[in-house]
């Protein structure tokens, strides 16, 4: 069709459905526009239909409005509504007048368009109209100032969510905006900021994310942000050069002029960064899109932006990093660069929102051991301690401190701050109310350090802790007290005053969890002056301890604490006799059989035997009346090093006092060590093709089977073996007498340490060992 052939455009409007707006006091009119281009003779040449909607806002509608009059006014002013539909309009207006505000939740959005405050350059001397969208599009094909004006007018339309649906259908407008941004963003920061803001308005709603992806706005924003950060570095370098030049020339005019220009550029750049990062943050709602951002180094770009001073920009950047930090890969990216150091500089700060989101990000990162170490090195500990007095930030600061206190390396550092007095005050201020889990957990960790425990006990600290724990039967508070009780020194002696109170809690009526902590606290009280016999008799604890040794009588945790308690009181001679007479030793053996797969149970039961063999009365019972030594011999070669150690020490004492068991123990040790020796020898495979061994210098000195040609390498018990290679008769005599074996079955010092054993001599050794056994 030639343009000269078209004479005029004919438009035809056809009314459609009429309904109320879902959230506002407004009517929504659906209509259809049929546009036809007519030729010279009036015949239609080209036609197109388009469905549209019009929103009629009724700001004057109140509970006292005359519905009939308002309906007539609406019909008169809106030609899309036929006068015949007046009753329908009245009915809809009546519904709007009586409709209550909807309580339904709107679709979840990360950022509202109105949350991004207007910036310089958005002002207009006219009101944008959706019907003039075509005129605004035309401006996008002009020079930069006109492009900025056209984009700004479209932005004003996009900031009203009601216009987004119509703008979405206008592919020409969106395509033009995307093209201009792609081609001209380097020429004008204002133009780039305005166009990105338009797409940001769409990004605030999940259903429009596909549109932004279609025009590849997210990828373009990543490129823009990276470019602007590089430009920022160049500005700073240039500013530094100006400053140095002015210092050398004793003039400040050039630097001040450059500084003023720098601040102006910085303001505009930060506006651009804000709107671009907001858009990317909204798009990252989709984890697949977020992964694409990560692959394009979004974490490094965000961390680099942390050097800025704009608090609004920093809130956005830290919020973005916090969202990213929940994924391991992003957290690892943050760990590779100085993220923690930059974040710590923001703590504390006067901007409450920035401080809060920074602490939340640090909390996410504090799950990583390495990043916790960086936090401590950056002096975050003292900064968080100062925030404990801020009610708004206290809980988050407490959670981070708790994570730091989990590491034994850092527990002692809390003693050099005023953290412990503050948390103790917070504990006591709770009164009879339930203590926050973060607070009591933090205190439990702190109490595991000796110096911290001493500070907690200063003044009436321990007295007040015990009073609260015993009154409220608080197991977590008692766990904290138990941790305090494990440290030797002055703080442990303070518990003598509370032994009776703790022993009184051990009964069938108390909650098991609380009793476990009381038993654990008593078990830690290895105080020489403490009369355990009197305590056991006064509170009749022996029957309780014996009854709870039976497998299945209680939870394993409680039974284990009972065993540990028995081990503690068995240090006292009279207590050990009392326990032996009560039949606790057979009960322990029965428990050992039942829990033989649990290393902790086995180790603690063996420790009880170790304590009891120190005393004559209980030693005789263990050796003569039970099979405990036999169990200890079986456990002597357990895989657990601690169990082997306790068994060896216990068996050494038994062997010293009982000759018969001593021979059995020595024989078992001899058999075990020699079997290990022979296994080692037989598993050593010699290379038959090229046997060699190494000298002290690390060089091979045996080659080509010449070991049989080196009689100087053989030694008898008295020195070198005769040159003829014969083995002296004294060797066999010494071996049969046991002189060649040390106390544990290893070769004794009579065999020269440089002695070389041939395969034939290994076999001879094995045959003699078999005959002896």
C-alpha positions in Angstrom: 0.0 0.0 0.0 1.4 3.4 -0.9 1.1 6.2 1.7 -0.6 8.5 -0.9 -3.4 6.0 -1.3 -4.5 6.4 2.3 -6.9 9.2 2.8 -8.1 8.9 6.4 -8.4 6.6 9.5 -11.7 5.4 10.7 -12.1 4.2 14.3 -15.1 2.3 15.7 -15.6 1.7 19.4 -17.6 -1.2 20.7 -18.6 -1.4 24.3 -18.0 -4.6 26.3 -18.3 -5.8 29.9 -18.6 -3.5 32.9 -17.3 -4.4 36.3 -15.9 -3.0 39.5 -12.2 -2.6 40.2 -10.9 -5.3 42.6 -9.1 -3.0 45.0 -10.0 0.6 44.2 -13.2 2.6 44.1 -13.5 2.5 40.3 -15.4 1.0 37.4 -13.6 -1.0 34.8 -15.0 -0.8 31.2 -13.8 -3.4 28.7 -14.2 -2.2 25.1 -12.9 -3.0 21.6 -11.4 -0.6 19.1 -11.6 -1.3 15.4 -9.3 0.9 13.3 -9.7 0.9 9.6 -7.6 2.8 7.0 -9.8 4.0 4.1 -8.6 4.6 0.6 -9.3 7.4 -1.8 -12.7 6.0 -2.8 -13.6 5.3 0.8 -13.0 1.6 0.6 -11.2 0.0 3.6 -7.6 -0.8 2.8 -6.3 -2.1 6.2 -8.0 -2.9 9.5 -7.1 -3.9 13.0 -9.0 -4.7 16.2 -7.7 -4.2 19.7 -9.2 -5.0 23.1 -8.8 -2.2 25.7 -10.0 -1.2 29.1 -10.8 2.0 30.7 -10.8 2.7 34.5 -13.2 5.2 35.8 -12.0 6.3 39.3 -14.7 7.5 41.6 -12.9 9.7 44.1 -16.1 11.4 45.3 -17.8 8.1 46.1 -18.5 8.0 49.9 -21.2 6.4 52.1 -23.3 9.5 51.7 -23.1 9.8 47.9 -26.3 9.9 45.8 -25.8 6.7 43.7 -28.5 7.6 41.1 -27.0 11.0 40.4 -23.4 9.7 40.2 -24.5 6.9 37.8 -26.1 9.4 35.4 -22.9 11.5 35.5 -20.8 8.5 34.7 -23.0 7.4 31.8 -23.0 11.0 30.4 -19.3 11.5 30.5 -18.2 8.0 29.3 -19.4 7.4 25.8 -18.2 3.7 26.1 -21.2 3.0 28.3 -24.6 2.9 26.7 -27.4 4.9 28.5 -29.4 1.6 28.5 -26.9 0.3 31.0 -27.7 2.9 33.6 -29.3 0.4 36.1 -26.3 -1.8 35.8 -24.0 1.2 36.6 -26.2 2.1 39.6 -26.0 -1.5 40.9 -22.2 -1.6 40.6 -21.8 1.8 42.3 -24.0 0.6 45.2 -21.8 -2.4 45.6 -18.7 -0.2 45.7 -20.3 2.1 48.2 -20.9 -0.8 50.6 -17.8 -3.0 49.9 -15.5 -3.4 52.7 -11.7 -3.3 52.2 -10.4 -6.6 51.0 -8.4 -8.5 53.5 -7.0 -10.8 50.9 -3.3 -10.6 50.5 -1.9 -9.2 47.3 0.6 -11.0 45.3 3.9 -11.1 47.1 6.4 -8.5 45.7 10.0 -8.1 46.7 10.1 -4.3 46.1 7.2 -1.9 45.3 7.8 0.7 42.6 7.0 3.4 45.0 9.7 2.1 47.4 12.3 3.4 45.0 12.3 7.1 45.8 12.1 9.6 42.8 15.5 11.1 41.8 16.8 14.1 40.1 15.7 14.2 36.4 12.3 12.7 36.9 10.5 16.0 37.2 8.1 17.0 34.4 6.2 20.1 33.5 3.3 18.1 32.1 1.1 15.2 33.2 1.7 11.9 31.4 -1.3 10.5 29.6 -1.7 6.9 28.5 -3.5 8.0 25.4 -0.4 9.9 24.3 1.9 6.9 24.4 2.5 7.0 20.7 3.8 10.6 21.0 6.2 9.5 23.7 7.5 6.7 21.6 8.2 9.2 18.8 10.5 11.1 21.1 12.6 8.0 21.6 13.8 8.4 17.9 15.1 11.9 18.5 18.2 13.3 20.1 19.3 12.4 23.7 17.3 15.2 25.4 14.1 14.2 23.6 14.8 10.6 24.4 15.2 11.4 28.0 11.9 13.3 28.0 10.1 10.5 26.2 11.4 7.9 28.5 10.5 10.0 31.6 6.9 10.4 30.4 6.7 6.6 29.9 8.2 6.2 33.3 5.5 8.3 34.9 2.9 6.0 33.3 4.7 2.9 34.4 4.9 4.1 38.1 1.1 3.6 38.1 0.5 -0.2 38.3 -2.8 0.2 36.6 -1.0 1.2 33.4 1.4 -1.8 33.3 -1.1 -4.1 31.5 -1.6 -1.7 28.7 2.1 -0.9 28.4 2.8 -4.6 28.3 0.6 -4.9 25.2 2.4 -2.1 23.5 5.4 -4.0 22.1 6.5 -0.9 20.1 7.0 1.1 23.2 8.9 -1.6 25.1 11.0 -2.6 22.1 12.0 1.1 21.5 12.9 1.5 25.2 15.1 -1.7 25.1 16.8 -0.6 21.9 17.6 2.9 23.1 19.0 1.5 26.4 21.1 -1.0 24.5 22.5 1.6 22.1 22.7 4.9 24.1 23.3 3.9 27.8 26.9 5.1 27.7 26.0 8.5 26.3 23.7 9.5 29.1 23.4 8.3 32.7 20.0 10.0 33.0 18.7 8.2 30.0 19.9 4.8 31.2 18.6 5.3 34.7 15.1 6.4 33.4 14.7 3.4 31.0 15.9 0.9 33.6 13.4 2.4 36.0 10.6 1.7 33.6 11.6 -2.0 33.4 12.1 -2.0 37.2 8.4 -1.1 37.6 7.6 -4.3 35.6 10.1 -6.4 37.6 8.2 -5.7 40.8 5.6 -8.2 39.7 6.5 -11.8 39.1 4.2 -12.2 36.1 6.2 -9.6 34.1 9.6 -11.2 34.6 9.3 -13.0 31.3 9.0 -9.7 29.6 12.3 -8.4 31.0 14.0 -11.6 30.1 12.7 -11.4 26.6 14.4 -8.0 26.1 17.6 -9.1 27.9 17.4 -6.2 30.3 19.0 -8.2 33.1 22.1 -9.0 31.2 22.4 -5.4 30.1 22.1 -4.2 33.6 25.0 -6.5 34.7 27.2 -4.9 32.0 26.1 -1.4 33.0 26.9 -2.0 36.7 30.3 -3.5 35.8 31.2 -0.6 33.6 30.1 2.0 36.2 32.2 0.4 38.9 35.3 0.6 36.6 34.4 4.2 35.9 34.2 4.9 39.6 37.8 3.6 40.1 39.0 5.9 37.3 37.3 8.9 38.9 39.0 8.1 42.2 42.4 7.8 40.6 41.9 11.0 38.8 40.8 12.8 41.9 43.9 11.5 43.8 46.2 12.8 41.0 44.5 16.2 41.3 44.9 16.3 45.0 48.6 15.4 44.8 49.2 18.0 42.1 47.5 20.7 44.1 49.6 19.8 47.2 52.8 20.2 45.1 51.6 23.6 43.7 50.1 24.8 47.0 46.8 25.4 45.2 43.4 23.9 45.9 41.3 25.4 43.1 41.7 22.5 40.7 41.1 19.9 43.3 38.1 21.6 44.7 36.6 22.0 41.2 37.3 18.3 40.5 35.9 17.2 43.8 32.6 19.1 43.2 32.3 17.5 39.7 33.1 14.1 41.2 30.3 14.4 43.8 27.8 15.4 41.0 28.8 12.4 38.9 28.7 10.1 41.9 25.2 11.1 42.8 23.9 10.3 39.3 25.9 7.0 39.1 24.5 5.8 42.5 21.0 6.5 41.2 21.7 4.3 38.2 23.3 1.6 40.4 20.3 1.6 42.7 17.7 1.1 40.1 19.7 -1.5 38.2 20.4 -3.5 41.3 16.8 -3.3 42.4 15.7 -4.7 39.1 18.3 -7.6 39.4 17.2 -8.3 42.9 13.6 -8.7 41.8 14.6 -11.0 38.9 16.7 -13.1 41.3 13.4 -14.4 42.7 13.9 -17.2 40.2 16.8 -19.3 41.3 17.7 -20.2 37.7 18.1 -16.5 37.0 20.1 -16.0 40.2 22.5 -18.8 39.0 23.0 -16.9 35.7 23.8 -13.8 37.7 26.3 -15.7 39.8 28.0 -17.0 36.7 28.4 -13.4 35.6 30.2 -12.5 38.9 27.3 -10.7 40.6 28.8 -11.4 44.1 32.1 -9.6 43.3 30.2 -6.7 41.8 28.1 -6.3 44.9 31.0 -6.6 47.3 32.9 -4.0 45.4 29.9 -1.7 45.8 30.2 -1.9 49.6 32.9 0.7 49.4 30.3 3.4 48.7 29.0 5.9 51.3 25.4 6.1 50.2 23.3 4.4 52.9 20.3 3.8 50.6 22.6 2.1 48.0 24.3 0.1 50.8 21.0 -1.2 52.2 20.1 -2.5 48.7 23.6 -4.1 48.2 23.7 -5.8 51.6 20.1 -7.0 51.1 21.0 -8.6 47.8 24.1 -10.2 49.3 22.0 -11.6 52.2 19.6 -13.2 49.7 22.5 -14.7 47.8 24.3 -15.9 50.9 21.8 -18.7 51.6 23.4 -20.7 48.8 26.7 -22.4 49.4 28.3 -21.4 46.1 27.5 -17.7 46.7 28.8 -18.0 50.3 32.0 -19.5 49.0 32.4 -16.6 46.5 32.0 -14.1 49.4 34.6 -16.0 51.4 37.2 -15.6 48.6 37.1 -11.9 48.8 37.2 -9.4 51.7 33.4 -9.4 52.2 33.5 -9.8 56.0 36.0 -7.0 56.5 33.9 -4.5 54.5 30.7 -5.6 56.4 32.3 -5.2 59.8 33.1 -1.6 58.9 29.3 -1.0 58.7 28.8 -2.1 62.3 27.7 -0.1 64.1 26.1 2.6 62.1 23.4 5.2 62.6 21.2 3.9 59.8 19.0 1.4 61.6 17.9 -0.5 58.5 21.4 -0.8 57.2 22.7 -2.0 60.5 19.9 -4.6 60.8 20.4 -6.1 57.3 24.2 -6.1 57.7 23.9 -8.1 61.0 21.6 -10.5 59.3 24.1 -11.1 56.5 26.9 -11.6 59.0 24.6 -14.1 60.8 24.2 -16.1 57.5 28.0 -16.0 57.0 28.8 -16.9 60.6 27.8 -20.5 59.9 31.1 -20.9 58.1 34.1 -21.6 60.4 36.6 -19.7 58.3 34.3 -16.6 58.0 33.8 -16.6 61.8 37.6 -16.5 62.2 37.7 -13.4 59.9 34.9 -11.8 61.9 37.0 -12.2 65.1 40.1 -10.9 63.4 38.2 -7.8 62.3 37.2 -7.0 65.9 33.5 -7.8 65.4 33.4 -9.3 68.9 33.6 -6.0 70.7 31.3 -4.3 68.3 28.6 -7.0 68.7 29.0 -6.7 72.5 28.3 -3.0 72.3 25.0 -3.8 70.5 23.7 -6.0 73.3 22.2 -2.9 74.8 20.3 -2.1 71.7 17.0 -3.8 71.9 16.3 -3.6 68.2 19.6 -5.4 67.3 20.1 -7.5 70.4 18.8 -10.8 69.2 20.7 -10.9 65.9 23.9 -9.8 67.6 23.4 -12.5 70.2 23.0 -15.2 67.5 26.3 -14.2 65.9 28.0 -14.2 69.2 26.6 -17.6 69.9 28.1 -18.9 66.6 31.5 -17.4 67.5 31.3 -19.0 71.0 31.0 -22.4 69.4 34.6 -22.3 68.5 36.9 -23.2 71.4 39.6 -20.9 70.0 37.5 -17.8 70.6 35.8 -18.6 73.9 38.6 -17.1 76.0 38.3 -13.8 74.1 34.9 -13.0 75.6 36.6 -12.6 79.0 38.4 -9.5 77.8 35.1 -7.7 76.9 32.2 -6.7 79.0 30.0 -9.3 77.3 29.8 -11.7 80.3 28.5 -9.1 82.8 25.9 -8.0 80.3 24.6 -11.5 79.5 24.5 -12.4 83.2 22.4 -9.3 83.9 20.1 -10.3 81.0 19.7 -13.7 82.6 18.8 -12.4 86.0 16.5 -9.7 84.5 14.3 -12.6 83.1 13.0 -13.4 86.5 10.7 -16.4 86.3 10.0 -15.8 82.6 11.3 -18.3 80.0 14.9 -17.4 78.9 15.4 -16.9 75.2 17.0 -19.9 73.6 19.8 -17.7 72.0 20.7 -16.2 75.4 20.9 -19.4 77.4 22.7 -21.3 74.6 25.3 -18.5 74.4 25.8 -18.7 78.2 26.2 -22.4 78.1 29.0 -22.1 75.5 30.7 -19.3 77.5 30.7 -21.4 80.6 32.8 -24.0 78.9 35.8 -21.8 79.3 37.6 -21.6 82.7 38.2 -17.9 82.8 34.6 -17.1 81.7 33.3 -19.4 84.4 35.3 -17.6 87.0 33.8 -14.3 85.9 30.3 -15.8 86.0 30.9 -16.9 89.6 32.1 -13.5 90.8 30.1 -11.9 93.5 26.8 -13.7 93.9 26.8 -15.0 90.4 26.8 -18.7 91.1 24.4 -18.3 94.0 21.8 -16.6 91.8 22.2 -19.1 89.0 21.7 -22.0 91.4 18.7 -20.3 93.0 17.0 -19.8 89.7 17.8 -23.2 88.2 16.6 -25.1 91.3 13.4 -23.0 91.7 12.3 -23.3 88.1 13.8 -26.7 87.5 15.4 -25.3 84.4 17.5 -27.9 82.6 19.3 -25.4 80.4 20.3 -23.2 83.3 21.5 -26.3 85.0 23.5 -27.3 81.9 25.3 -23.9 82.2 26.0 -24.6 85.8 27.3 -28.0 84.9 29.8 -26.4 82.5 31.0 -24.1 85.2 31.5 -27.0 87.6 33.9 -28.8 85.3 36.8 -26.3 85.8 39.3 -26.9 88.5 40.2 -24.0 90.7 38.3 -21.6 93.1 35.1 -21.8 91.2 34.7 -25.6 91.8 35.1 -25.2 95.5 32.1 -22.8 95.6 29.9 -25.8 94.7 30.4 -27.4 98.1 27.6 -25.3 99.5 25.2 -26.7 96.9 26.0 -30.4 96.9 23.0 -31.1 99.1 20.7 -29.1 97.0 21.8 -30.9 93.9 21.7 -34.4 95.5 18.1 -33.6 96.6 17.0 -33.2 93.0 18.0 -36.8 92.1 14.8 -38.7 92.4 12.1 -40.4 90.5 9.8 -37.4 90.7 11.9 -34.9 88.9 12.1 -34.5 85.1 14.7 -36.7 83.6 16.4 -34.0 81.6 16.9 -31.9 84.8 18.2 -34.8 86.8 20.7 -35.6 84.1 22.2 -32.1 84.5 22.2 -32.4 88.3 24.0 -35.7 88.1 26.5 -34.3 85.6 27.2 -31.4 87.9 27.8 -33.6 90.9 30.0 -35.9 88.8 32.3 -32.9 88.1 32.8 -32.2 91.8 36.1 -34.1 92.3 36.9 -32.2 95.5 39.2 -34.0 98.0 37.5 -32.5 101.0 34.0 -33.6 99.9 32.6 -36.4 102.0 30.8 -38.4 99.4 29.9 -41.2 101.8 27.8 -38.8 103.9 26.1 -37.5 100.7 25.2 -41.0 99.5 23.8 -41.9 102.9 22.0 -38.7 103.6 20.1 -38.7 100.3 19.9 -42.5 99.9 21.4 -42.4 96.5 22.9 -45.9 96.3 19.6 -47.7 95.5 18.8 -45.0 92.9 22.2 -45.5 91.3 21.9 -49.3 91.3 18.4 -49.3 89.9 19.4 -47.0 87.0 22.2 -49.3 85.9 19.8 -51.8 84.5 19.6 -51.7 80.7 16.3 -50.1 79.7 15.5 -48.7 83.1 15.8 -45.1 81.7 17.1 -43.2 78.7 20.7 -43.9 77.8 21.8 -40.4 78.7 20.6 -40.8 82.3 22.2 -44.2 82.6 25.5 -42.9 81.4 25.4 -40.0 83.9 24.8 -42.6 86.6 27.9 -44.5 85.6 29.9 -41.3 85.5 28.6 -40.4 89.0 29.6 -43.8 90.3 33.1 -43.3 88.9 33.4 -40.0 90.7 32.3 -41.2 94.1 34.4 -44.4 93.8 37.5 -42.2 94.3 36.5 -42.3 98.0 37.5 -45.5 99.7 34.5 -45.8 101.9 32.1 -45.0 99.0 33.7 -47.7 96.9 33.2 -50.3 99.6 29.6 -49.2 100.0 29.0 -49.5 96.3 30.7 -52.9 96.0 28.6 -54.3 98.9 25.4 -53.1 97.2 26.1 -55.3 94.1 26.8 -52.5 91.7 29.9 -54.2 90.2 27.8 -57.1 88.7 25.3 -54.5 87.5 28.1 -52.7 85.7 29.2 -55.9 84.0 25.7 -56.6 82.9 25.4 -53.0 81.5 28.8 -53.5 79.8 27.5 -56.5 78.0 24.4 -54.6 76.9 26.2 -51.5 75.8 29.4 -53.1 74.4 28.9 -51.3 71.0 28.8 -47.8 72.7 32.3 -46.5 73.2 31.3 -43.9 75.7 29.5 -46.4 78.0 32.4 -48.9 77.7 35.0 -46.2 78.6 33.1 -44.9 81.6 32.4 -48.4 83.0 36.1 -49.3 82.6 37.0 -46.1 84.4 34.8 -47.1 87.3 36.8 -50.4 87.5 40.0 -48.4 87.4 38.9 -46.3 90.3 37.8 -49.3 92.4 41.0 -51.4 92.0 42.8 -48.6 93.9 41.0 -49.7 97.1 41.7 -53.1 98.7 38.2 -54.0 99.5 36.8 -53.3 96.1 39.8 -54.7 94.4 39.3 -58.1 96.0 35.7 -58.1 94.9 36.5 -57.2 91.3 39.4 -59.8 91.1 38.0 -62.7 93.0 34.2 -62.4 92.7 33.7 -61.1 89.2 34.9 -61.7 85.7 35.7 -58.0 85.3 39.5 -58.7 84.6 38.5 -61.0 81.8 36.4 -58.3 80.2 39.2 -55.9 80.6 41.6 -58.3 78.8 39.2 -58.5 75.9 39.0 -54.7 75.7 42.7 -54.3 76.0 43.0 -54.3 72.2 39.8 -52.2 71.5 39.9 -49.8 68.5 39.2 -46.8 70.8 42.5 -45.4 72.1 40.9 -44.1 75.3 39.4 -47.5 76.2 42.8 -49.2 75.5 44.5 -46.7 77.8 42.1 -47.1 80.7 42.2 -50.9 80.3 46.0 -51.0 80.3 46.2 -48.9 83.5 43.6 -51.0 85.2 45.2 -54.3 84.2 48.6 -53.1 85.4 47.2 -52.5 88.9 45.4 -55.9 88.9 48.6 -57.6 87.7 50.6 -56.0 90.5 48.3 -57.3 93.2 47.3 -60.7 91.9 49.9 -63.1 90.7 47.5 -65.5 88.8 45.8 -62.7 86.9 49.2 -61.1 86.4 50.4 -64.2 84.5 47.3 -64.2 82.3 47.6 -60.5 81.6 51.4 -60.9 80.7 50.7 -63.9 78.5 47.9 -62.1 76.7 50.2 -59.0 76.1 53.0 -61.3 74.9 50.7 -63.1 72.5 49.2 -59.9 71.2 52.4 -58.1 70.6 54.1 -61.1 69.0 51.1 -61.7 66.7 51.3 -58.1 65.6 55.1 -58.5 65.0 54.7 -61.6 62.9 51.9 -60.1 60.9 54.0 -57.1 60.1 56.9 -59.4 59.1 54.9 -61.7 56.9 53.1 -58.8 55.2 56.4 -57.2 54.2 56.9 -58.5 50.6 60.5 -58.5 49.4 61.2 -57.8 45.8 62.8 -61.0 44.5 64.0 -59.5 41.3 65.9 -56.6 42.9 65.9 -56.7 46.7 67.4 -53.8 48.5 67.4 -52.0 51.8 68.4 -48.5 52.8 71.2 -47.3 54.9 71.3 -44.3 57.3 72.2 -42.0 54.3 69.0 -43.1 52.5 70.8 -44.9 49.7 70.3 -48.6 48.9 73.1 -50.8 50.1 71.8 -54.2 49.3 71.5 -55.1 45.6 71.2 -58.3 43.5 70.7 -60.6 46.4 74.1 -59.8 48.0 72.7 -60.1 51.6 74.1 -63.6 51.9 77.5 -62.3 50.9 77.5 -59.7 53.7 78.3 -61.7 56.9 79.3 -58.4 58.6 75.7 -57.4 58.7 74.7 -60.3 61.1 75.0 -59.9 64.8 74.8 -62.4 67.6 73.7 -61.5 71.1 77.3 -60.7 71.9 78.2 -58.9 68.7 79.0 -59.9 65.1 78.0 -63.4 64.0 81.0 -65.5 62.8 82.0 -65.1 59.2 80.8 -68.5 58.2 77.3 -67.2 58.8 76.4 -69.8 61.5 74.1 -68.6 64.2 75.5 -68.9 67.7 73.8 -71.4 70.1 73.5 -68.6 72.6 70.8 -67.0 70.4 68.4 -69.9 71.0 69.2 -70.1 74.7 68.5 -66.4 75.1 65.3 -66.7 73.1 64.0 -69.6 75.2 64.8 -67.7 78.3 62.9 -64.8 77.0 66.0 -62.5 77.1 65.5 -61.4 73.5 62.0 -60.1 74.1 61.2 -56.9 76.0 58.4 -56.4 78.5 55.7 -56.3 75.8 57.0 -59.0 73.6 59.1 -56.8 71.4 62.8 -57.7 70.7 65.0 -56.5 73.5 68.1 -54.3 73.4 70.3 -57.4 73.2 69.5 -57.5 69.4 71.6 -54.9 67.8 69.3 -52.1 66.3 71.1 -52.5 62.9 70.6 -56.2 62.8 69.3 -57.6 59.5 66.9 -60.5 59.6 66.9 -62.9 56.7 63.7 -64.7 55.7 65.1 -68.0 57.1 65.7 -66.4 60.5 62.1 -65.1 60.5 60.8 -68.6 59.9 63.1 -69.9 62.7 61.7 -67.3 65.1 58.2 -68.3 64.2 58.8 -72.0 64.8 60.3 -71.3 68.3 57.4 -69.0 69.2 54.9 -71.8 68.3 56.7 -74.4 70.4 56.8 -72.0 73.4 53.1 -71.2 73.1 
